[in-house]
Amino acid sequence: MIPQIETSTKEERKNYIAKRFACKGNCEICGICKMYRGKDPMVIYQEYIDGTRCFQEITEEYRR
């Protein structure tokens, strides 16, 4: 379950992103790098980690 900004700490959100988007070492199967256009998800989700923007909003932006 995605930690909500209102009920989680910055550290909990950071850990969630780190675990959810951990490099699996198999780019052909994974797709994380392709989805985020080669950018580090920790950078992309920094606003979520900081508690200023919701996870879903950022995710939808990259799915366009």
PDBQT receptor file of N, H, CA, C and O in Angstrom, charges set to zero:
ATOM      1  N   MET A   1       0.840  -1.179   0.000  1.00  0.00    +0.000 N 
ATOM      2  CA  MET A   1       0.000   0.000   0.000  1.00  0.00    +0.000 C 
ATOM      3  C   MET A   1       0.889   1.249   0.000  1.00  0.00    +0.000 C 
ATOM      4  O   MET A   1       1.899   1.312   0.701  1.00  0.00    +0.000 OA
ATOM      5  N   ILE A   2       0.498   2.210  -0.781  1.00  0.00    +0.000 N 
ATOM      6  H   ILE A   2      -0.322   2.158  -1.351  1.00  0.00    +0.000 HD
ATOM      7  CA  ILE A   2       1.260   3.449  -0.912  1.00  0.00    +0.000 C 
ATOM      8  C   ILE A   2       1.074   4.300   0.343  1.00  0.00    +0.000 C 
ATOM      9  O   ILE A   2      -0.060   4.613   0.704  1.00  0.00    +0.000 OA
ATOM     10  N   PRO A   3       2.159   4.679   1.011  1.00  0.00    +0.000 N 
ATOM     11  CA  PRO A   3       2.033   5.554   2.186  1.00  0.00    +0.000 C 
ATOM     12  C   PRO A   3       1.443   6.914   1.789  1.00  0.00    +0.000 C 
ATOM     13  O   PRO A   3       1.950   7.585   0.890  1.00  0.00    +0.000 OA
ATOM     14  N   GLN A   4       0.392   7.297   2.459  1.00  0.00    +0.000 N 
ATOM     15  H   GLN A   4      -0.020   6.753   3.190  1.00  0.00    +0.000 HD
ATOM     16  CA  GLN A   4      -0.236   8.589   2.197  1.00  0.00    +0.000 C 
ATOM     17  C   GLN A   4       0.573   9.694   2.870  1.00  0.00    +0.000 C 
ATOM     18  O   GLN A   4       1.117   9.500   3.958  1.00  0.00    +0.000 OA
ATOM     19  N   ILE A   5       0.648  10.834   2.228  1.00  0.00    +0.000 N 
ATOM     20  H   ILE A   5       0.207  10.992   1.345  1.00  0.00    +0.000 HD
ATOM     21  CA  ILE A   5       1.425  11.958   2.748  1.00  0.00    +0.000 C 
ATOM     22  C   ILE A   5       0.955  12.351   4.146  1.00  0.00    +0.000 C 
ATOM     23  O   ILE A   5       1.765  12.638   5.027  1.00  0.00    +0.000 OA
ATOM     24  N   GLU A   6      -0.352  12.361   4.334  1.00  0.00    +0.000 N 
ATOM     25  H   GLU A   6      -1.010  12.128   3.618  1.00  0.00    +0.000 HD
ATOM     26  CA  GLU A   6      -0.924  12.821   5.603  1.00  0.00    +0.000 C 
ATOM     27  C   GLU A   6      -0.606  11.910   6.787  1.00  0.00    +0.000 C 
ATOM     28  O   GLU A   6      -0.603  12.357   7.934  1.00  0.00    +0.000 OA
ATOM     29  N   THR A   7      -0.339  10.637   6.512  1.00  0.00    +0.000 N 
ATOM     30  H   THR A   7      -0.341  10.273   5.580  1.00  0.00    +0.000 HD
ATOM     31  CA  THR A   7      -0.173   9.678   7.608  1.00  0.00    +0.000 C 
ATOM     32  C   THR A   7       1.183   8.977   7.613  1.00  0.00    +0.000 C 
ATOM     33  O   THR A   7       1.354   7.965   8.293  1.00  0.00    +0.000 OA
ATOM     34  N   SER A   8       2.144   9.504   6.864  1.00  0.00    +0.000 N 
ATOM     35  H   SER A   8       2.005  10.326   6.312  1.00  0.00    +0.000 HD
ATOM     36  CA  SER A   8       3.461   8.865   6.815  1.00  0.00    +0.000 C 
ATOM     37  C   SER A   8       4.560   9.898   7.022  1.00  0.00    +0.000 C 
ATOM     38  O   SER A   8       4.353  11.104   6.886  1.00  0.00    +0.000 OA
ATOM     39  N   THR A   9       5.723   9.383   7.353  1.00  0.00    +0.000 N 
ATOM     40  H   THR A   9       5.891   8.403   7.464  1.00  0.00    +0.000 HD
ATOM     41  CA  THR A   9       6.885  10.255   7.515  1.00  0.00    +0.000 C 
ATOM     42  C   THR A   9       7.664  10.314   6.198  1.00  0.00    +0.000 C 
ATOM     43  O   THR A   9       7.465   9.494   5.301  1.00  0.00    +0.000 OA
ATOM     44  N   LYS A  10       8.529  11.280   6.109  1.00  0.00    +0.000 N 
ATOM     45  H   LYS A  10       8.691  11.946   6.837  1.00  0.00    +0.000 HD
ATOM     46  CA  LYS A  10       9.387  11.410   4.933  1.00  0.00    +0.000 C 
ATOM     47  C   LYS A  10      10.208  10.135   4.742  1.00  0.00    +0.000 C 
ATOM     48  O   LYS A  10      10.363   9.651   3.621  1.00  0.00    +0.000 OA
ATOM     49  N   GLU A  11      10.723   9.603   5.825  1.00  0.00    +0.000 N 
ATOM     50  H   GLU A  11      10.597   9.996   6.736  1.00  0.00    +0.000 HD
ATOM     51  CA  GLU A  11      11.539   8.385   5.763  1.00  0.00    +0.000 C 
ATOM     52  C   GLU A  11      10.725   7.197   5.252  1.00  0.00    +0.000 C 
ATOM     53  O   GLU A  11      11.238   6.397   4.471  1.00  0.00    +0.000 OA
ATOM     54  N   GLU A  12       9.481   7.069   5.673  1.00  0.00    +0.000 N 
ATOM     55  H   GLU A  12       9.064   7.720   6.308  1.00  0.00    +0.000 HD
ATOM     56  CA  GLU A  12       8.618   5.983   5.196  1.00  0.00    +0.000 C 
ATOM     57  C   GLU A  12       8.364   6.102   3.696  1.00  0.00    +0.000 C 
ATOM     58  O   GLU A  12       8.389   5.104   2.977  1.00  0.00    +0.000 OA
ATOM     59  N   ARG A  13       8.121   7.310   3.233  1.00  0.00    +0.000 N 
ATOM     60  H   ARG A  13       8.100   8.121   3.817  1.00  0.00    +0.000 HD
ATOM     61  CA  ARG A  13       7.892   7.520   1.796  1.00  0.00    +0.000 C 
ATOM     62  C   ARG A  13       9.162   7.236   0.993  1.00  0.00    +0.000 C 
ATOM     63  O   ARG A  13       9.103   6.638  -0.081  1.00  0.00    +0.000 OA
ATOM     64  N   LYS A  14      10.291   7.662   1.511  1.00  0.00    +0.000 N 
ATOM     65  H   LYS A  14      10.339   8.148   2.384  1.00  0.00    +0.000 HD
ATOM     66  CA  LYS A  14      11.572   7.411   0.839  1.00  0.00    +0.000 C 
ATOM     67  C   LYS A  14      11.843   5.906   0.745  1.00  0.00    +0.000 C 
ATOM     68  O   LYS A  14      12.248   5.413  -0.307  1.00  0.00    +0.000 OA
ATOM     69  N   ASN A  15      11.626   5.195   1.820  1.00  0.00    +0.000 N 
ATOM     70  H   ASN A  15      11.297   5.595   2.675  1.00  0.00    +0.000 HD
ATOM     71  CA  ASN A  15      11.826   3.743   1.827  1.00  0.00    +0.000 C 
ATOM     72  C   ASN A  15      10.877   3.043   0.862  1.00  0.00    +0.000 C 
ATOM     73  O   ASN A  15      11.259   2.080   0.197  1.00  0.00    +0.000 OA
ATOM     74  N   TYR A  16       9.650   3.524   0.787  1.00  0.00    +0.000 N 
ATOM     75  H   TYR A  16       9.339   4.306   1.327  1.00  0.00    +0.000 HD
ATOM     76  CA  TYR A  16       8.671   2.944  -0.136  1.00  0.00    +0.000 C 
ATOM     77  C   TYR A  16       9.161   3.071  -1.577  1.00  0.00    +0.000 C 
ATOM     78  O   TYR A  16       9.136   2.097  -2.329  1.00  0.00    +0.000 OA
ATOM     79  N   ILE A  17       9.601   4.251  -1.958  1.00  0.00    +0.000 N 
ATOM     80  H   ILE A  17       9.621   5.042  -1.347  1.00  0.00    +0.000 HD
ATOM     81  CA  ILE A  17      10.089   4.469  -3.327  1.00  0.00    +0.000 C 
ATOM     82  C   ILE A  17      11.325   3.611  -3.591  1.00  0.00    +0.000 C 
ATOM     83  O   ILE A  17      11.437   2.995  -4.651  1.00  0.00    +0.000 OA
ATOM     84  N   ALA A  18      12.242   3.568  -2.647  1.00  0.00    +0.000 N 
ATOM     85  H   ALA A  18      12.152   4.068  -1.786  1.00  0.00    +0.000 HD
ATOM     86  CA  ALA A  18      13.469   2.776  -2.812  1.00  0.00    +0.000 C 
ATOM     87  C   ALA A  18      13.151   1.293  -3.019  1.00  0.00    +0.000 C 
ATOM     88  O   ALA A  18      13.768   0.639  -3.859  1.00  0.00    +0.000 OA
ATOM     89  N   LYS A  19      12.204   0.771  -2.269  1.00  0.00    +0.000 N 
ATOM     90  H   LYS A  19      11.702   1.302  -1.586  1.00  0.00    +0.000 HD
ATOM     91  CA  LYS A  19      11.841  -0.651  -2.397  1.00  0.00    +0.000 C 
ATOM     92  C   LYS A  19      11.029  -0.917  -3.653  1.00  0.00    +0.000 C 
ATOM     93  O   LYS A  19      11.274  -1.897  -4.358  1.00  0.00    +0.000 OA
ATOM     94  N   ARG A  20      10.069  -0.053  -3.936  1.00  0.00    +0.000 N 
ATOM     95  H   ARG A  20       9.870   0.743  -3.363  1.00  0.00    +0.000 HD
ATOM     96  CA  ARG A  20       9.190  -0.269  -5.089  1.00  0.00    +0.000 C 
ATOM     97  C   ARG A  20       9.952  -0.195  -6.406  1.00  0.00    +0.000 C 
ATOM     98  O   ARG A  20       9.653  -0.944  -7.336  1.00  0.00    +0.000 OA
ATOM     99  N   PHE A  21      10.922   0.688  -6.493  1.00  0.00    +0.000 N 
ATOM    100  H   PHE A  21      11.165   1.297  -5.738  1.00  0.00    +0.000 HD
ATOM    101  CA  PHE A  21      11.630   0.902  -7.748  1.00  0.00    +0.000 C 
ATOM    102  C   PHE A  21      13.085   0.441  -7.691  1.00  0.00    +0.000 C 
ATOM    103  O   PHE A  21      13.932   0.973  -8.407  1.00  0.00    +0.000 OA
ATOM    104  N   ALA A  22      13.372  -0.523  -6.862  1.00  0.00    +0.000 N 
ATOM    105  H   ALA A  22      12.683  -0.956  -6.280  1.00  0.00    +0.000 HD
ATOM    106  CA  ALA A  22      14.736  -1.056  -6.768  1.00  0.00    +0.000 C 
ATOM    107  C   ALA A  22      15.139  -1.685  -8.101  1.00  0.00    +0.000 C 
ATOM    108  O   ALA A  22      14.336  -2.351  -8.755  1.00  0.00    +0.000 OA
ATOM    109  N   CYS A  23      16.382  -1.465  -8.487  1.00  0.00    +0.000 N 
ATOM    110  H   CYS A  23      17.034  -0.925  -7.956  1.00  0.00    +0.000 HD
ATOM    111  CA  CYS A  23      16.890  -2.030  -9.737  1.00  0.00    +0.000 C 
ATOM    112  C   CYS A  23      16.889  -3.553  -9.640  1.00  0.00    +0.000 C 
ATOM    113  O   CYS A  23      17.415  -4.135  -8.691  1.00  0.00    +0.000 OA
ATOM    114  N   LYS A  24      16.291  -4.175 -10.635  1.00  0.00    +0.000 N 
ATOM    115  H   LYS A  24      15.864  -3.702 -11.406  1.00  0.00    +0.000 HD
ATOM    116  CA  LYS A  24      16.199  -5.632 -10.663  1.00  0.00    +0.000 C 
ATOM    117  C   LYS A  24      17.305  -6.257 -11.509  1.00  0.00    +0.000 C 
ATOM    118  O   LYS A  24      17.429  -7.480 -11.588  1.00  0.00    +0.000 OA
ATOM    119  N   GLY A  25      18.108  -5.397 -12.141  1.00  0.00    +0.000 N 
ATOM    120  H   GLY A  25      18.007  -4.404 -12.077  1.00  0.00    +0.000 HD
ATOM    121  CA  GLY A  25      19.249  -5.883 -12.908  1.00  0.00    +0.000 C 
ATOM    122  C   GLY A  25      18.878  -6.596 -14.198  1.00  0.00    +0.000 C 
ATOM    123  O   GLY A  25      19.697  -7.326 -14.757  1.00  0.00    +0.000 OA
ATOM    124  N   ASN A  26      17.648  -6.394 -14.682  1.00  0.00    +0.000 N 
ATOM    125  H   ASN A  26      16.983  -5.802 -14.228  1.00  0.00    +0.000 HD
ATOM    126  CA  ASN A  26      17.228  -7.014 -15.931  1.00  0.00    +0.000 C 
ATOM    127  C   ASN A  26      16.318  -6.038 -16.674  1.00  0.00    +0.000 C 
ATOM    128  O   ASN A  26      15.093  -6.143 -16.615  1.00  0.00    +0.000 OA
ATOM    129  N   CYS A  27      16.925  -5.110 -17.359  1.00  0.00    +0.000 N 
ATOM    130  H   CYS A  27      17.920  -5.025 -17.408  1.00  0.00    +0.000 HD
ATOM    131  CA  CYS A  27      16.185  -4.020 -18.014  1.00  0.00    +0.000 C 
ATOM    132  C   CYS A  27      15.163  -4.510 -19.039  1.00  0.00    +0.000 C 
ATOM    133  O   CYS A  27      14.122  -3.879 -19.220  1.00  0.00    +0.000 OA
ATOM    134  N   GLU A  28      15.444  -5.610 -19.701  1.00  0.00    +0.000 N 
ATOM    135  H   GLU A  28      16.290  -6.123 -19.555  1.00  0.00    +0.000 HD
ATOM    136  CA  GLU A  28      14.529  -6.111 -20.727  1.00  0.00    +0.000 C 
ATOM    137  C   GLU A  28      13.192  -6.551 -20.138  1.00  0.00    +0.000 C 
ATOM    138  O   GLU A  28      12.164  -6.460 -20.809  1.00  0.00    +0.000 OA
ATOM    139  N   ILE A  29      13.193  -7.016 -18.919  1.00  0.00    +0.000 N 
ATOM    140  H   ILE A  29      14.028  -7.089 -18.374  1.00  0.00    +0.000 HD
ATOM    141  CA  ILE A  29      11.974  -7.508 -18.281  1.00  0.00    +0.000 C 
ATOM    142  C   ILE A  29      11.326  -6.449 -17.396  1.00  0.00    +0.000 C 
ATOM    143  O   ILE A  29      10.099  -6.372 -17.327  1.00  0.00    +0.000 OA
ATOM    144  N   CYS A  30      12.108  -5.657 -16.738  1.00  0.00    +0.000 N 
ATOM    145  H   CYS A  30      13.104  -5.720 -16.794  1.00  0.00    +0.000 HD
ATOM    146  CA  CYS A  30      11.634  -4.731 -15.706  1.00  0.00    +0.000 C 
ATOM    147  C   CYS A  30      10.787  -3.579 -16.247  1.00  0.00    +0.000 C 
ATOM    148  O   CYS A  30       9.600  -3.499 -15.930  1.00  0.00    +0.000 OA
ATOM    149  N   GLY A  31      11.352  -2.705 -17.036  1.00  0.00    +0.000 N 
ATOM    150  H   GLY A  31      12.316  -2.770 -17.293  1.00  0.00    +0.000 HD
ATOM    151  CA  GLY A  31      10.642  -1.575 -17.617  1.00  0.00    +0.000 C 
ATOM    152  C   GLY A  31      10.641  -0.290 -16.806  1.00  0.00    +0.000 C 
ATOM    153  O   GLY A  31      10.128   0.725 -17.279  1.00  0.00    +0.000 OA
ATOM    154  N   ILE A  32      11.198  -0.298 -15.601  1.00  0.00    +0.000 N 
ATOM    155  H   ILE A  32      11.615  -1.122 -15.217  1.00  0.00    +0.000 HD
ATOM    156  CA  ILE A  32      11.207   0.916 -14.773  1.00  0.00    +0.000 C 
ATOM    157  C   ILE A  32      11.984   2.036 -15.473  1.00  0.00    +0.000 C 
ATOM    158  O   ILE A  32      11.504   3.166 -15.555  1.00  0.00    +0.000 OA
ATOM    159  N   CYS A  33      13.152   1.730 -15.963  1.00  0.00    +0.000 N 
ATOM    160  H   CYS A  33      13.542   0.812 -15.896  1.00  0.00    +0.000 HD
ATOM    161  CA  CYS A  33      13.971   2.759 -16.626  1.00  0.00    +0.000 C 
ATOM    162  C   CYS A  33      13.262   3.324 -17.852  1.00  0.00    +0.000 C 
ATOM    163  O   CYS A  33      13.320   4.526 -18.110  1.00  0.00    +0.000 OA
ATOM    164  N   LYS A  34      12.597   2.457 -18.600  1.00  0.00    +0.000 N 
ATOM    165  H   LYS A  34      12.550   1.480 -18.390  1.00  0.00    +0.000 HD
ATOM    166  CA  LYS A  34      11.880   2.911 -19.793  1.00  0.00    +0.000 C 
ATOM    167  C   LYS A  34      10.710   3.808 -19.402  1.00  0.00    +0.000 C 
ATOM    168  O   LYS A  34      10.504   4.860 -20.008  1.00  0.00    +0.000 OA
ATOM    169  N   MET A  35       9.952   3.401 -18.406  1.00  0.00    +0.000 N 
ATOM    170  H   MET A  35      10.119   2.547 -17.914  1.00  0.00    +0.000 HD
ATOM    171  CA  MET A  35       8.793   4.182 -17.970  1.00  0.00    +0.000 C 
ATOM    172  C   MET A  35       9.203   5.580 -17.520  1.00  0.00    +0.000 C 
ATOM    173  O   MET A  35       8.520   6.561 -17.813  1.00  0.00    +0.000 OA
ATOM    174  N   TYR A  36      10.318   5.661 -16.811  1.00  0.00    +0.000 N 
ATOM    175  H   TYR A  36      10.873   4.864 -16.574  1.00  0.00    +0.000 HD
ATOM    176  CA  TYR A  36      10.778   6.944 -16.277  1.00  0.00    +0.000 C 
ATOM    177  C   TYR A  36      11.868   7.579 -17.134  1.00  0.00    +0.000 C 
ATOM    178  O   TYR A  36      12.592   8.467 -16.685  1.00  0.00    +0.000 OA
ATOM    179  N   ARG A  37      11.972   7.108 -18.370  1.00  0.00    +0.000 N 
ATOM    180  H   ARG A  37      11.384   6.386 -18.735  1.00  0.00    +0.000 HD
ATOM    181  CA  ARG A  37      12.867   7.689 -19.379  1.00  0.00    +0.000 C 
ATOM    182  C   ARG A  37      14.312   7.811 -18.899  1.00  0.00    +0.000 C 
ATOM    183  O   ARG A  37      14.984   8.810 -19.154  1.00  0.00    +0.000 OA
ATOM    184  N   GLY A  38      14.774   6.776 -18.199  1.00  0.00    +0.000 N 
ATOM    185  H   GLY A  38      14.228   5.965 -17.991  1.00  0.00    +0.000 HD
ATOM    186  CA  GLY A  38      16.156   6.728 -17.743  1.00  0.00    +0.000 C 
ATOM    187  C   GLY A  38      16.470   7.549 -16.510  1.00  0.00    +0.000 C 
ATOM    188  O   GLY A  38      17.623   7.617 -16.085  1.00  0.00    +0.000 OA
ATOM    189  N   LYS A  39      15.452   8.176 -15.927  1.00  0.00    +0.000 N 
ATOM    190  H   LYS A  39      14.515   8.120 -16.272  1.00  0.00    +0.000 HD
ATOM    191  CA  LYS A  39      15.671   8.994 -14.730  1.00  0.00    +0.000 C 
ATOM    192  C   LYS A  39      15.491   8.145 -13.477  1.00  0.00    +0.000 C 
ATOM    193  O   LYS A  39      14.710   7.193 -13.467  1.00  0.00    +0.000 OA
ATOM    194  N   ASP A  40      16.205   8.491 -12.445  1.00  0.00    +0.000 N 
ATOM    195  H   ASP A  40      16.839   9.264 -12.453  1.00  0.00    +0.000 HD
ATOM    196  CA  ASP A  40      16.135   7.793 -11.165  1.00  0.00    +0.000 C 
ATOM    197  C   ASP A  40      14.787   8.081 -10.492  1.00  0.00    +0.000 C 
ATOM    198  O   ASP A  40      14.457   9.246 -10.268  1.00  0.00    +0.000 OA
ATOM    199  N   PRO A  41      14.005   7.048 -10.165  1.00  0.00    +0.000 N 
ATOM    200  CA  PRO A  41      12.726   7.263  -9.486  1.00  0.00    +0.000 C 
ATOM    201  C   PRO A  41      12.850   8.040  -8.173  1.00  0.00    +0.000 C 
ATOM    202  O   PRO A  41      11.905   8.721  -7.774  1.00  0.00    +0.000 OA
ATOM    203  N   MET A  42      13.990   7.951  -7.501  1.00  0.00    +0.000 N 
ATOM    204  H   MET A  42      14.757   7.397  -7.825  1.00  0.00    +0.000 HD
ATOM    205  CA  MET A  42      14.171   8.723  -6.266  1.00  0.00    +0.000 C 
ATOM    206  C   MET A  42      14.156  10.223  -6.568  1.00  0.00    +0.000 C 
ATOM    207  O   MET A  42      13.696  11.017  -5.747  1.00  0.00    +0.000 OA
ATOM    208  N   VAL A  43      14.651  10.606  -7.729  1.00  0.00    +0.000 N 
ATOM    209  H   VAL A  43      15.025   9.961  -8.395  1.00  0.00    +0.000 HD
ATOM    210  CA  VAL A  43      14.632  12.009  -8.144  1.00  0.00    +0.000 C 
ATOM    211  C   VAL A  43      13.224  12.390  -8.602  1.00  0.00    +0.000 C 
ATOM    212  O   VAL A  43      12.704  13.440  -8.226  1.00  0.00    +0.000 OA
ATOM    213  N   ILE A  44      12.622  11.539  -9.405  1.00  0.00    +0.000 N 
ATOM    214  H   ILE A  44      13.045  10.686  -9.710  1.00  0.00    +0.000 HD
ATOM    215  CA  ILE A  44      11.281  11.806  -9.929  1.00  0.00    +0.000 C 
ATOM    216  C   ILE A  44      10.261  11.969  -8.807  1.00  0.00    +0.000 C 
ATOM    217  O   ILE A  44       9.408  12.854  -8.867  1.00  0.00    +0.000 OA
ATOM    218  N   TYR A  45      10.344  11.129  -7.797  1.00  0.00    +0.000 N 
ATOM    219  H   TYR A  45      11.036  10.410  -7.748  1.00  0.00    +0.000 HD
ATOM    220  CA  TYR A  45       9.370  11.152  -6.703  1.00  0.00    +0.000 C 
ATOM    221  C   TYR A  45       9.810  12.004  -5.510  1.00  0.00    +0.000 C 
ATOM    222  O   TYR A  45       9.248  11.868  -4.423  1.00  0.00    +0.000 OA
ATOM    223  N   GLN A  46      10.790  12.867  -5.688  1.00  0.00    +0.000 N 
ATOM    224  H   GLN A  46      11.247  12.977  -6.571  1.00  0.00    +0.000 HD
ATOM    225  CA  GLN A  46      11.278  13.696  -4.580  1.00  0.00    +0.000 C 
ATOM    226  C   GLN A  46      10.176  14.555  -3.969  1.00  0.00    +0.000 C 
ATOM    227  O   GLN A  46      10.130  14.727  -2.751  1.00  0.00    +0.000 OA
ATOM    228  N   GLU A  47       9.293  15.093  -4.798  1.00  0.00    +0.000 N 
ATOM    229  H   GLU A  47       9.330  14.954  -5.787  1.00  0.00    +0.000 HD
ATOM    230  CA  GLU A  47       8.198  15.913  -4.259  1.00  0.00    +0.000 C 
ATOM    231  C   GLU A  47       7.258  15.074  -3.393  1.00  0.00    +0.000 C 
ATOM    232  O   GLU A  47       6.756  15.551  -2.376  1.00  0.00    +0.000 OA
ATOM    233  N   TYR A  48       7.023  13.833  -3.795  1.00  0.00    +0.000 N 
ATOM    234  H   TYR A  48       7.432  13.446  -4.621  1.00  0.00    +0.000 HD
ATOM    235  CA  TYR A  48       6.222  12.920  -2.973  1.00  0.00    +0.000 C 
ATOM    236  C   TYR A  48       6.955  12.630  -1.662  1.00  0.00    +0.000 C 
ATOM    237  O   TYR A  48       6.360  12.691  -0.586  1.00  0.00    +0.000 OA
ATOM    238  N   ILE A  49       8.223  12.322  -1.755  1.00  0.00    +0.000 N 
ATOM    239  H   ILE A  49       8.706  12.273  -2.629  1.00  0.00    +0.000 HD
ATOM    240  CA  ILE A  49       9.025  12.040  -0.563  1.00  0.00    +0.000 C 
ATOM    241  C   ILE A  49       8.994  13.235   0.388  1.00  0.00    +0.000 C 
ATOM    242  O   ILE A  49       8.882  13.064   1.602  1.00  0.00    +0.000 OA
ATOM    243  N   ASP A  50       9.092  14.443  -0.166  1.00  0.00    +0.000 N 
ATOM    244  H   ASP A  50       9.182  14.581  -1.152  1.00  0.00    +0.000 HD
ATOM    245  CA  ASP A  50       9.062  15.665   0.648  1.00  0.00    +0.000 C 
ATOM    246  C   ASP A  50       7.670  15.989   1.183  1.00  0.00    +0.000 C 
ATOM    247  O   ASP A  50       7.521  16.823   2.076  1.00  0.00    +0.000 OA
ATOM    248  N   GLY A  51       6.652  15.325   0.632  1.00  0.00    +0.000 N 
ATOM    249  H   GLY A  51       6.774  14.648  -0.094  1.00  0.00    +0.000 HD
ATOM    250  CA  GLY A  51       5.286  15.542   1.105  1.00  0.00    +0.000 C 
ATOM    251  C   GLY A  51       4.570  16.705   0.451  1.00  0.00    +0.000 C 
ATOM    252  O   GLY A  51       3.601  17.224   1.005  1.00  0.00    +0.000 OA
ATOM    253  N   THR A  52       5.036  17.129  -0.734  1.00  0.00    +0.000 N 
ATOM    254  H   THR A  52       5.823  16.707  -1.184  1.00  0.00    +0.000 HD
ATOM    255  CA  THR A  52       4.416  18.279  -1.393  1.00  0.00    +0.000 C 
ATOM    256  C   THR A  52       3.569  17.914  -2.608  1.00  0.00    +0.000 C 
ATOM    257  O   THR A  52       2.866  18.765  -3.152  1.00  0.00    +0.000 OA
ATOM    258  N   ARG A  53       3.632  16.659  -3.033  1.00  0.00    +0.000 N 
ATOM    259  H   ARG A  53       4.203  15.967  -2.591  1.00  0.00    +0.000 HD
ATOM    260  CA  ARG A  53       2.872  16.220  -4.214  1.00  0.00    +0.000 C 
ATOM    261  C   ARG A  53       2.536  14.744  -4.067  1.00  0.00    +0.000 C 
ATOM    262  O   ARG A  53       3.363  13.967  -3.590  1.00  0.00    +0.000 OA
ATOM    263  N   CYS A  54       1.331  14.346  -4.470  1.00  0.00    +0.000 N 
ATOM    264  H   CYS A  54       0.659  14.978  -4.857  1.00  0.00    +0.000 HD
ATOM    265  CA  CYS A  54       0.917  12.954  -4.252  1.00  0.00    +0.000 C 
ATOM    266  C   CYS A  54       1.582  12.004  -5.256  1.00  0.00    +0.000 C 
ATOM    267  O   CYS A  54       1.906  12.383  -6.382  1.00  0.00    +0.000 OA
ATOM    268  N   PHE A  55       1.769  10.788  -4.817  1.00  0.00    +0.000 N 
ATOM    269  H   PHE A  55       1.506  10.480  -3.903  1.00  0.00    +0.000 HD
ATOM    270  CA  PHE A  55       2.404   9.736  -5.601  1.00  0.00    +0.000 C 
ATOM    271  C   PHE A  55       1.688   9.538  -6.934  1.00  0.00    +0.000 C 
ATOM    272  O   PHE A  55       2.324   9.492  -7.987  1.00  0.00    +0.000 OA
ATOM    273  N   GLN A  56       0.367   9.422  -6.884  1.00  0.00    +0.000 N 
ATOM    274  H   GLN A  56      -0.150   9.460  -6.029  1.00  0.00    +0.000 HD
ATOM    275  CA  GLN A  56      -0.409   9.129  -8.085  1.00  0.00    +0.000 C 
ATOM    276  C   GLN A  56      -0.280  10.228  -9.139  1.00  0.00    +0.000 C 
ATOM    277  O   GLN A  56      -0.210   9.937 -10.333  1.00  0.00    +0.000 OA
ATOM    278  N   GLU A  57      -0.250  11.456  -8.714  1.00  0.00    +0.000 N 
ATOM    279  H   GLU A  57      -0.307  11.693  -7.744  1.00  0.00    +0.000 HD
ATOM    280  CA  GLU A  57      -0.119  12.584  -9.645  1.00  0.00    +0.000 C 
ATOM    281  C   GLU A  57       1.191  12.495 -10.428  1.00  0.00    +0.000 C 
ATOM    282  O   GLU A  57       1.209  12.709 -11.640  1.00  0.00    +0.000 OA
ATOM    283  N   ILE A  58       2.263  12.184  -9.747  1.00  0.00    +0.000 N 
ATOM    284  H   ILE A  58       2.248  12.010  -8.763  1.00  0.00    +0.000 HD
ATOM    285  CA  ILE A  58       3.570  12.057 -10.403  1.00  0.00    +0.000 C 
ATOM    286  C   ILE A  58       3.568  10.856 -11.345  1.00  0.00    +0.000 C 
ATOM    287  O   ILE A  58       4.068  10.939 -12.467  1.00  0.00    +0.000 OA
ATOM    288  N   THR A  59       3.008   9.750 -10.888  1.00  0.00    +0.000 N 
ATOM    289  H   THR A  59       2.602   9.683  -9.977  1.00  0.00    +0.000 HD
ATOM    290  CA  THR A  59       2.948   8.540 -11.709  1.00  0.00    +0.000 C 
ATOM    291  C   THR A  59       2.176   8.797 -12.994  1.00  0.00    +0.000 C 
ATOM    292  O   THR A  59       2.621   8.407 -14.074  1.00  0.00    +0.000 OA
ATOM    293  N   GLU A  60       1.034   9.443 -12.887  1.00  0.00    +0.000 N 
ATOM    294  H   GLU A  60       0.672   9.759 -12.010  1.00  0.00    +0.000 HD
ATOM    295  CA  GLU A  60       0.214   9.735 -14.067  1.00  0.00    +0.000 C 
ATOM    296  C   GLU A  60       0.946  10.639 -15.055  1.00  0.00    +0.000 C 
ATOM    297  O   GLU A  60       0.792  10.489 -16.267  1.00  0.00    +0.000 OA
ATOM    298  N   GLU A  61       1.727  11.559 -14.551  1.00  0.00    +0.000 N 
ATOM    299  H   GLU A  61       1.852  11.681 -13.567  1.00  0.00    +0.000 HD
ATOM    300  CA  GLU A  61       2.501  12.452 -15.415  1.00  0.00    +0.000 C 
ATOM    301  C   GLU A  61       3.455  11.664 -16.309  1.00  0.00    +0.000 C 
ATOM    302  O   GLU A  61       3.638  12.013 -17.475  1.00  0.00    +0.000 OA
ATOM    303  N   TYR A  62       4.057  10.616 -15.779  1.00  0.00    +0.000 N 
ATOM    304  H   TYR A  62       3.908  10.333 -14.832  1.00  0.00    +0.000 HD
ATOM    305  CA  TYR A  62       5.020   9.829 -16.546  1.00  0.00    +0.000 C 
ATOM    306  C   TYR A  62       4.367   8.769 -17.417  1.00  0.00    +0.000 C 
ATOM    307  O   TYR A  62       5.029   8.186 -18.275  1.00  0.00    +0.000 OA
ATOM    308  N   ARG A  63       3.096   8.511 -17.218  1.00  0.00    +0.000 N 
ATOM    309  H   ARG A  63       2.557   8.985 -16.521  1.00  0.00    +0.000 HD
ATOM    310  CA  ARG A  63       2.392   7.535 -18.056  1.00  0.00    +0.000 C 
ATOM    311  C   ARG A  63       1.843   8.164 -19.327  1.00  0.00    +0.000 C 
ATOM    312  O   ARG A  63       1.334   7.452 -20.193  1.00  0.00    +0.000 OA
ATOM    313  N   ARG A  64       1.934   9.468 -19.455  1.00  0.00    +0.000 N 
ATOM    314  H   ARG A  64       2.348  10.046 -18.752  1.00  0.00    +0.000 HD
ATOM    315  CA  ARG A  64       1.405  10.156 -20.655  1.00  0.00    +0.000 C 
ATOM    316  C   ARG A  64       2.291   9.945 -21.844  1.00  0.00    +0.000 C 
ATOM    317  O   ARG A  64       1.999  10.449 -22.929  1.00  0.00    +0.000 OA
TER     318      ARG A  64
